[in-house]
Amino acid sequence: MRDLAAHTGLSIATVSRVLNDRANVAPATRDRVLRAMGNLGERAPRRRAGRVQGAGVFVRCPYVLTDYFGLIVSAVAEALEPHGLHVILNAGTAAQQTRVLPTLPERRDVAGAVLILPPEPGADLTRLRDRGFPFVLVDPRISPPRDVAAVSAAHFAGARALTAHLIGLGHRRIGIIGGPRDWLASDNRFHGYLAPLADAGVLASPELTRFVAEPTTELGYRAAADLLDLPERPTALLAFNDKMAVGALRAAAERGLKVPRDLSVAGFDDIDVGSACDPRLTTVRQPLGEMGRMAVHLLLRMLGGHRLDALHIELGTELIIRDSTAPVPTI
């Protein structure tokens, strides 16, 4: 604390209020102290209450636990169980409205955290890091802050392989239905779509690009309908995820288009709905369970006081070719 006070020019009392997360501290002063803690590195103080025996891992997944998020959460819980660590679950869309991160370092029942697609801004994650609290991000919504452990799928490589598959079938007019613009995964998949088009000498057309606020079946349907109603419609649609691709199948059926004879459709994730629909979806398999298990592995190393060899880990994806894609139809 004396080092921090000397480093920032603040009083020891002010530094103490920041470390104890008191309310009577100006935001600029709080940020000043937390940045200094990051700069001090191993010498930085770690003001945290002692853990009670049997402390658990806080798993924050502020979304409905569908087959996508549910698989990750289940993998985290199963990986923690052999180590005697239970899950303290914070889930559901209502949880997006609660500010829980600032409270975690002082909770005696929490040993560390796994944060799945956290909606919090990078500044909140940086503050949590600077307070010495161990946590791992899974599928981060934004680029992970420096020195924050994160696990994700290789979104760029997966989208690139999927688009290259469509190009190999002769498609050049490929529409894309992207996810939320502020999601890192959406940005990476969009650039994975652009790269093979450029390699094939195709200039991506803005009229073939749509983004949605939430990656749902209904919004996928609406975006696909918009694209299919263009004067010159696309010969293939690439959706941000399988649920949106299922919406695209419905839009195609309503217009009398047969998939894949008249239109190819592809998704991403390889969740159950993709293999249950007709035709079965060509997609990209994400290693959802592996992502959860890798996050636990990293967290356990942090809790054991080990330095991580790699902080930002991308796990490989796999192209799954099924019935919804075919060579471009001849006119």
Secondary structure, DSSP 8 states (H G I E B T S, - for coil): -HHHHHHHT--HHHHHHHHTT-SSS-HHHHHHHHHHHHHHGGGS--------TT-EEEEEE-S---HHHHHHHHHHHHHHGGGT--EEEEESGGGGG---GGGGGG-TTEEEEEEES--S-HHHHHHHHHTT--EEEES-SS---TT-EEEEE-HHHHHHHHHHHHHHTT--SEEEEE--TT-HHHHHHHHHHHHHHHHTT----GGGEEE-SS--HHHHHHHHHHHHTSSS--SEEEESSHHHHHHHHHHHHHTT--TTTT-EEE-SB--HHHHHSSS--BEEE--HHHHHHHHHHHHHHHHTT---S-SEEEE--EEE--SS--S----
